[in-house]
Amino acid sequence: QVQLVESGGGLVQPGGSLRLTCTVFGLDLDYYAIGWFRQAPGKERERVSCIGSDGRSEYVDSVKGRFTISRDIDKNSVYLQMNNLGVEDTAVYYCAKGGHFCSGYGSQNRYEYWGQGTQVTVSS
């Protein structure tokens, strides 16, 4: 059974950092891509980053240079390191199983098996 579990969210001041973890069960990270999404109140869910089965990554423009996605296949985990956080990064963050690669998988509709989400709040 496929299951994804996010952790690592919390409250952080502007300019601070957080690392989110997506632990996956029932699927191979060297065969499937994992996407990180976020949804702020009143906004649509957007894909923040993705790491493909080939290890290649993609980012939305607003987080390039600040966020880094990585994975540890042995630990069945995908990480999202978030630096220089701003209030605009406040959202619930989700991870989800995609296809094999990230290209062409920008829409949430192409992802199945979602985690429960973890809240990230950036506030002074």
Disulfide bonds with the S-S distance in Angstrom:
Cys22-Cys95 2.14
Cys50-Cys102 2.04
